[in-house]
Amino acid sequence: MTFNVACTPGRDAAVGYMRLTAELPALVLYLDPVNVSIQLPPFPGGGAVLAKFCRELAREAAKLAAAVDPNEGPASSEGGPRHLLTGDDDEPGGGS
């Protein structure tokens, strides 16, 4: 099943890691008022797929944040990623 959704974050938007069950981790986007849950894929290797997706999401979200608010640096307490991300080519920053 495929669908496209366009949302904008409201003033009370937030994001959080949570466990829906002991075996089901999720990233929840509380977009105010819409909520989206990104969950562990239900197939072998799903954890690796979700991890790769989350790393890409973090990298691209940091780029978007820098583009819309270039004066806010990643050193702030809620700023950009805290860890160096590597891409498939194993070079720092993913080479993209």
C-alpha positions as semicolon CSV with decimal commas, in nm:
position;residue;x (nm);y (nm);z (nm)
1;M;0,000;0,000;0,000
2;T;0,137;0,340;-0,096
3;F;0,012;0,682;-0,005
4;N;0,153;1,034;0,014
5;V;0,086;1,276;0,296
6;A;0,187;1,638;0,337
7;C;0,177;1,783;0,689
8;T;0,315;2,086;0,862
9;P;0,419;2,089;1,226
10;G;0,197;2,287;1,460
11;R;0,329;2,496;1,747
12;D;0,319;2,198;1,985
13;A;0,482;1,950;1,744
14;A;0,733;1,706;1,889
15;V;0,903;1,379;1,808
16;G;0,988;1,089;2,032
17;Y;1,129;0,740;2,047
18;M;0,906;0,494;2,228
19;R;0,828;0,126;2,259
20;L;0,472;0,036;2,167
21;T;0,542;-0,309;2,316
22;A;0,859;-0,468;2,452
23;E;0,940;-0,592;2,099
24;L;0,808;-0,298;1,895
25;P;1,015;0,022;1,895
26;A;0,876;0,325;1,713
27;L;0,954;0,682;1,623
28;V;0,644;0,894;1,676
29;L;0,598;1,232;1,512
30;Y;0,343;1,439;1,700
31;L;0,277;1,701;1,434
32;D;-0,001;1,884;1,620
33;P;-0,264;1,770;1,547
34;V;-0,162;1,475;1,323
35;N;0,044;1,185;1,465
36;V;0,261;0,951;1,258
37;S;0,431;0,637;1,389
38;I;0,728;0,479;1,211
39;Q;0,756;0,121;1,330
40;L;0,985;-0,179;1,301
41;P;0,925;-0,356;0,968
42;P;0,768;-0,702;1,024
43;F;1,020;-0,906;0,824
44;P;1,364;-1,058;0,883
45;G;1,624;-0,782;0,888
46;G;1,360;-0,520;0,964
47;G;1,570;-0,375;1,244
48;A;1,857;-0,300;1,005
49;V;1,616;-0,144;0,754
50;L;1,463;0,078;1,024
51;A;1,806;0,178;1,157
52;K;1,928;0,275;0,809
53;F;1,610;0,475;0,750
54;C;1,639;0,655;1,085
55;R;2,001;0,751;1,013
56;E;1,902;0,888;0,674
57;L;1,608;1,071;0,833
58;A;1,838;1,229;1,094
59;R;2,087;1,338;0,828
60;E;1,824;1,489;0,598
61;A;1,634;1,652;0,888
62;A;1,957;1,822;0,996
63;K;2,000;1,958;0,641
64;L;1,641;2,088;0,642
65;A;1,688;2,253;0,983
66;A;2,004;2,426;0,861
67;A;1,826;2,546;0,547
68;V;1,526;2,697;0,726
69;D;1,720;2,834;1,026
70;P;2,084;2,878;0,926
71;N;2,162;3,091;1,233
72;E;2,089;2,806;1,475
73;G;2,394;2,584;1,506
74;P;2,403;2,215;1,593
75;A;2,567;2,297;1,928
76;S;2,235;2,394;2,088
77;S;2,084;2,150;2,336
78;E;1,813;2,050;2,089
79;G;2,018;2,105;1,775
80;G;2,143;1,869;1,509
81;P;2,270;1,516;1,535
82;R;2,510;1,438;1,820
83;H;2,693;1,155;1,642
84;L;2,878;1,131;1,314
85;L;2,666;0,942;1,065
86;T;2,823;0,732;0,793
87;G;2,660;0,632;0,469
88;D;2,672;0,312;0,269
89;D;3,013;0,408;0,134
90;D;3,156;0,422;0,491
91;E;3,286;0,774;0,446
92;P;3,208;1,036;0,713
93;G;2,886;1,220;0,633
94;G;2,771;0,954;0,390
95;G;2,934;1,124;0,093
96;S;2,602;1,284;-0,008
